């Protein structure tokens, strides 16, 4: 029981964000009629985005493939790097922090 409470305390915001996102897509799934979204509503001039950077990293932190200028720093909190930074923590199926391979995309909306 202590592990569940500890997990909930550390990841409370993430759980709230997950349920808000799932709830929004569930509302859209049941409230939109079939074929109600047509090409006019999905106009690419109104909705857009792009992948700014992407990377595939092994469990040891080695980059296998990526866009240019992506790097992995072992301790991002101590990094003196410049530019955009993302911190990735991976967990095993028991919820314990573990070094696992991962893929990451930085997706940005297109300014209109």
Secondary structure, DSSP 8 states (H G I E B T S, - for coil): -HHHHHHHHHSHHHHHHHHHHHHHHHHHHHHS-TT-S-TTTT-TTTS-EEEEEEEEE-TTS-EEEESTT----S-GGG----S-------B-TTS-B----EEEEEEEE---
